[in-house]
């Protein structure tokens, strides 16, 4: 699988596993100040490309909160689209505390404390 991350191994029993929005976004938060080369090119660029696809097909509060944090830390215009979609989902019933924590972090001034120089 090119670009993005999942919650475990890339391949299990010979089957390639797909990336998911949440672990891809969290991976990008962790790597946002770096350029990391892998066998398929720059890992951050590939992760961003994957997240641009994934947040739209996994539009839950946790995916949107983590994607917003990643795009804001990477200073990408995609953050505005994610924030708009997040506004639509905030009234969803049963938004869990982990999603709310990511949303608060991504939406507020505290995110800048995680920023590192590229």
Order of alpha helices (4+ residues) and beta strands (2+ residues): beta-beta-alpha-beta-beta-alpha-alpha-alpha-alpha
